[in-house]
Amino acid sequence: MKKKLAGVLPIVHVPFEDDGTIDEKTLKKEIDWIFSVNAQGLGTGMVSEILRLTFEERIALTNHIVQFTEGRGATFAGVGAESTKQALVYAKAAEKAGCDGIMAIPPVTTSLPEEAVLKHFRTLAEEVNLPLIVQDASGYVGQAIPLRIYIQLLELYGNEKILFKPEASPIGPNLSALRDASSGKAKIFEGSGGILLVDSFRRGITGTMPGVDLLDGIVSLWNALVNGDEKATYRVYFPICAIVALQLQAGLDGFLAIEKFILKHRGIFKNEVRRSPYSWDLDLETSSEILRLLQILDKAISLEQS
């Protein structure tokens, strides 16, 4: 039986050996940690560096996340690609591996008319027997998806088949626009790394898809929001915001550099190797500030757990 896609579903970071190959042992360690802090599942996406992986690596990664999850939560695979045929290969591999869903962005190297974007997602929805998370990652890559396409897909296939992760700016108003246009039927995830999680939660999201680096904090924040504990919410939220603000300064490469730095600092990763080329490196002053903020976050989390 497929597991429900809801709650805190982090996007795994791919650990690499020094020679650039995927470090499977560390990936399993990362996934074990994800469930040790009580996330509801996990998946792959932009911060998994999937657009920089080879075809074989992407298929292997999908198999690994299902294998290493061992049924402890839901799994989904990012299947975005530059052609519908490519995306279908990744999507069918996810279905074969036993994933509970797939997530897709539109092609990013060309500006597509609305009918082409709609056809791309319709093909995925009709040829793969898994829920499809329609992701607008235009905050990082590609073009924004018009609200009309979201509503058409929802009307065609229903909210058990089609879910959404809209990341076009402004994120909050766009979440509300989708919620209102669908009369509250759309199941919406946010992926701001935590910096917009409080605002998004109040707009009625189904779940959040952060990176793994601050996951214990995100889980604490999510629980505080669910429980309506305003004091706990902001105690955990503020240091998360400060860290993510530093990540935002360099786009996707900023997130990757800082997230892998934090994962190494936590002892989950053994290095900070990213798949090159990339546009930004972490400097000493930024890393020092991150360490100070992590101490504040750790204290906030410990208060919630005491």
C-alpha positions as CSV (number, residue, x, y, z in Angstrom):
1,M,0.0,0.0,0.0
2,K,1.4,3.4,-1.0
3,K,2.2,5.8,1.8
4,K,0.7,9.3,2.1
5,L,2.6,12.3,0.9
6,A,2.2,14.9,3.7
7,G,4.0,16.5,6.6
8,V,7.8,17.0,6.6
9,L,9.3,15.4,3.6
10,P,12.9,16.4,3.2
11,I,14.9,16.4,-0.1
12,V,18.0,14.3,0.4
13,H,21.4,15.6,-0.4
14,V,23.6,13.4,-2.4
15,P,26.9,12.6,-0.7
16,F,29.9,12.1,-2.9
17,E,33.2,10.3,-2.4
18,D,36.3,12.5,-3.0
19,D,36.5,11.0,-6.6
20,G,32.9,12.2,-7.3
21,T,31.1,8.9,-7.1
22,I,27.9,8.6,-5.0
23,D,28.8,7.6,-1.4
24,E,26.1,5.0,-0.7
25,K,27.1,4.3,2.9
26,T,26.8,8.0,3.8
27,L,23.5,8.2,1.9
28,K,22.1,5.4,4.1
29,K,23.4,7.2,7.2
30,E,21.6,10.4,6.1
31,I,18.3,8.6,5.5
32,D,18.6,6.9,8.9
33,W,19.1,10.3,10.5
34,I,16.0,11.7,8.6
35,F,13.8,9.1,10.3
36,S,15.5,9.4,13.7
37,V,14.2,13.0,13.9
38,N,10.7,11.9,12.9
39,A,10.2,13.1,9.3
40,Q,7.3,11.5,7.5
41,G,9.3,10.6,4.4
42,L,11.8,11.9,1.9
43,G,12.5,12.5,-1.8
44,T,14.9,13.8,-4.4
45,G,14.8,17.2,-6.0
46,M,16.9,20.3,-6.9
47,V,19.2,20.1,-3.8
48,S,19.8,16.4,-4.6
49,E,21.8,17.9,-7.6
50,I,19.7,15.7,-9.9
51,L,20.2,17.9,-12.9
52,R,24.0,17.3,-12.5
53,L,23.8,13.6,-12.1
54,T,24.3,11.1,-14.9
55,F,21.3,9.0,-16.1
56,E,22.7,5.9,-14.4
57,E,23.2,7.9,-11.1
58,R,19.7,9.2,-11.1
59,I,18.2,5.7,-11.5
60,A,20.5,4.4,-8.8
61,L,19.6,7.2,-6.5
62,T,15.9,6.5,-6.8
63,N,16.5,2.8,-6.0
64,H,18.7,3.7,-3.1
65,I,16.2,6.0,-1.4
66,V,13.5,3.3,-1.4
67,Q,15.9,0.6,-0.3
68,F,17.4,2.6,2.5
69,T,14.0,3.9,3.7
70,E,13.0,0.4,4.5
71,G,9.3,1.3,4.6
72,R,9.7,3.8,7.4
73,G,8.0,6.6,5.5
74,A,6.9,7.8,2.1
75,T,9.4,8.2,-0.8
76,F,9.2,10.2,-4.0
77,A,11.6,10.8,-6.9
78,G,12.3,14.0,-8.8
79,V,11.9,13.2,-12.4
80,G,12.3,16.6,-14.1
81,A,14.1,16.5,-17.5
82,E,14.4,18.3,-20.7
83,S,12.0,16.1,-22.7
84,T,8.9,14.2,-21.8
85,K,10.4,11.0,-22.9
86,Q,13.3,11.4,-20.4
87,A,11.0,12.3,-17.6
88,L,8.9,9.2,-18.3
89,V,12.0,7.0,-18.1
90,Y,12.8,8.4,-14.6
91,A,9.1,8.3,-13.5
92,K,8.7,4.7,-14.6
93,A,11.9,3.8,-12.8
94,A,10.5,5.4,-9.7
95,E,7.3,3.4,-10.0
96,K,9.3,0.2,-10.5
97,A,11.5,1.0,-7.5
98,G,8.5,1.3,-5.2
99,C,8.3,5.1,-4.7
100,D,5.0,6.5,-3.4
101,G,5.1,9.5,-5.8
102,I,7.0,11.5,-8.3
103,M,7.8,15.2,-8.6
104,A,8.4,17.0,-11.9
105,I,9.5,20.4,-13.0
106,P,8.9,21.5,-16.6
107,P,11.9,21.5,-19.0
108,V,14.2,24.4,-18.1
109,T,16.2,25.1,-21.3
110,T,13.3,26.5,-23.4
111,S,10.4,28.7,-22.8
112,L,7.3,26.6,-23.5
113,P,3.8,27.7,-24.4
114,E,1.1,26.8,-21.9
115,E,-0.3,24.0,-24.0
116,A,3.1,22.3,-24.2
117,V,3.6,22.5,-20.4
118,L,0.1,21.1,-19.8
119,K,0.8,18.2,-22.3
120,H,4.1,17.4,-20.5
121,F,2.4,17.0,-17.1
122,R,-0.7,15.2,-18.6
123,T,1.6,12.6,-20.2
124,L,3.3,11.9,-16.8
125,A,0.0,11.8,-15.0
126,E,-1.5,9.3,-17.5
127,E,1.4,7.0,-18.1
128,V,2.6,6.5,-14.5
129,N,0.4,5.1,-11.7
130,L,1.8,7.3,-8.9
131,P,0.8,10.7,-7.5
132,L,2.5,13.5,-9.3
133,I,3.8,16.6,-7.5
134,V,3.9,19.5,-10.0
135,Q,6.8,21.6,-9.1
136,D,7.5,25.2,-10.1
137,A,11.2,25.6,-9.3
138,S,11.4,29.0,-11.1
139,G,12.9,30.5,-8.0
140,Y,16.0,28.5,-9.0
141,V,15.6,27.3,-12.6
142,G,13.2,27.5,-15.5
143,Q,9.9,29.4,-16.0
144,A,6.9,29.9,-13.7
145,I,3.9,27.6,-14.2
146,P,0.7,29.6,-14.7
147,L,-2.1,29.1,-12.2
148,R,-4.4,28.0,-15.1
149,I,-2.3,24.9,-15.7
150,Y,-2.5,23.9,-12.0
151,I,-6.3,24.2,-12.0
152,Q,-6.7,22.3,-15.3
153,L,-4.5,19.4,-14.0
154,L,-6.5,19.3,-10.7
155,E,-9.8,19.3,-12.5
156,L,-8.6,16.5,-14.9
157,Y,-7.1,14.2,-12.3
158,G,-8.2,15.2,-8.8
159,N,-6.2,16.0,-5.7
160,E,-5.1,12.4,-4.9
161,K,-3.3,12.2,-8.2
162,I,-2.0,15.8,-8.6
163,L,-0.2,17.7,-5.8
164,F,1.7,21.0,-6.0
165,K,5.0,22.6,-5.0
166,P,4.8,26.2,-6.3
167,E,8.0,28.1,-5.7
168,A,7.6,31.1,-7.9
169,S,7.9,34.4,-6.1
170,P,6.0,35.7,-4.3
171,I,5.5,32.3,-2.7
172,G,2.9,33.2,0.0
173,P,0.5,35.0,-2.3
174,N,0.9,32.3,-4.9
175,L,0.1,29.6,-2.4
176,S,-3.1,31.4,-1.4
177,A,-4.0,32.0,-5.1
178,L,-3.8,28.3,-5.8
179,R,-5.7,27.4,-2.6
180,D,-8.5,29.9,-3.4
181,A,-8.7,29.0,-7.1
182,S,-9.1,25.3,-6.2
183,S,-11.6,26.0,-3.4
184,G,-9.2,24.6,-0.9
185,K,-8.9,21.2,-2.7
186,A,-5.2,21.6,-3.9
187,K,-2.7,19.8,-1.7
188,I,0.3,22.2,-1.6
189,F,3.9,21.8,-0.4
190,E,6.3,24.5,0.2
191,G,10.1,24.3,-0.3
192,S,11.6,27.5,1.1
193,G,14.1,25.7,3.4
194,G,12.1,26.9,6.3
195,I,12.3,30.7,5.9
196,L,8.7,31.0,4.7
197,L,7.3,27.9,6.5
198,V,5.3,29.8,9.2
199,D,3.6,32.0,6.6
200,S,3.0,29.0,4.3
201,F,1.6,26.9,7.1
202,R,-1.0,29.6,7.9
203,R,-2.1,29.5,4.3
204,G,-3.0,25.9,4.6
205,I,-0.2,23.8,3.1
206,T,-0.2,20.0,3.2
207,G,3.5,19.7,4.0
208,T,7.0,21.1,3.6
209,M,10.1,19.9,1.6
210,P,13.2,21.3,3.2
211,G,16.8,20.2,2.9
212,V,18.1,17.7,5.4
213,D,20.7,20.0,7.1
214,L,18.2,21.7,9.4
215,L,15.7,18.9,9.5
216,D,15.5,18.5,13.3
217,G,14.7,22.2,13.5
218,I,12.1,22.0,10.7
219,V,10.4,19.0,12.4
220,S,10.3,20.9,15.7
221,L,8.9,24.0,13.9
222,W,6.3,21.9,12.1
223,N,5.1,20.3,15.3
224,A,4.9,23.6,17.1
225,L,2.8,25.0,14.3
226,V,0.5,21.9,14.3
227,N,0.1,22.3,18.1
228,G,-0.5,26.0,17.9
229,D,2.4,26.8,20.2
230,E,3.3,30.3,19.2
231,K,6.2,30.7,21.6
232,A,7.9,27.5,20.5
233,T,7.2,28.3,16.8
234,Y,9.2,31.6,16.8
235,R,11.9,30.3,19.2
236,V,12.8,27.7,16.6
237,Y,11.9,29.7,13.5
238,F,14.2,32.7,14.0
239,P,17.5,30.9,13.8
240,I,16.3,28.8,10.9
241,C,15.4,32.1,9.1
242,A,18.8,33.5,9.8
243,I,20.6,30.5,8.3
244,V,18.4,30.2,5.3
245,A,18.9,34.0,4.6
246,L,22.6,33.2,4.2
247,Q,21.8,30.3,1.9
248,L,19.6,32.5,-0.3
249,Q,22.5,34.9,-1.2
250,A,23.8,32.5,-3.9
251,G,20.7,30.7,-5.2
252,L,20.8,26.9,-5.5
253,D,24.6,26.8,-5.2
254,G,24.3,28.8,-2.0
255,F,21.9,26.3,-0.5
256,L,24.1,23.4,-1.6
257,A,27.4,24.8,-0.2
258,I,25.9,25.7,3.2
259,E,23.7,22.6,3.5
260,K,26.6,20.3,2.9
261,F,28.8,22.3,5.3
262,I,26.2,21.8,8.0
263,L,25.8,18.1,7.2
264,K,29.5,17.7,7.6
265,H,29.5,19.7,10.8
266,R,26.8,17.5,12.2
267,G,28.8,14.4,11.4
268,I,26.3,13.0,8.9
269,F,28.5,13.7,5.8
270,K,32.3,13.1,5.8
271,N,33.0,15.9,3.3
272,E,31.3,18.8,1.4
273,V,31.9,17.6,-2.1
274,R,29.4,19.0,-4.7
275,R,29.0,18.1,-8.3
276,S,30.8,20.7,-10.4
277,P,30.7,23.2,-12.0
278,Y,29.1,25.6,-9.5
279,S,29.2,29.3,-9.0
280,W,29.8,29.9,-5.3
281,D,31.9,28.7,-2.4
282,L,31.5,29.2,1.3
283,D,33.9,31.7,3.0
284,L,35.2,31.6,6.5
285,E,33.1,34.5,7.8
286,T,29.9,33.0,6.5
287,S,30.7,29.6,8.0
288,S,31.6,31.2,11.3
289,E,28.2,32.9,11.5
290,I,26.4,29.7,10.5
291,L,28.1,27.9,13.4
292,R,26.9,30.6,15.8
293,L,23.4,30.3,14.5
294,L,23.4,26.5,14.8
295,Q,24.2,26.8,18.5
296,I,21.1,29.0,18.9
297,L,19.0,26.6,16.9
298,D,20.2,23.6,18.9
299,K,19.3,25.3,22.2
300,A,15.8,26.1,20.8
301,I,15.3,22.5,19.7
302,S,16.5,21.1,23.1
303,L,13.9,23.3,24.9
304,E,11.2,21.8,22.8
305,Q,12.4,18.3,23.5
306,S,12.8,18.8,27.3
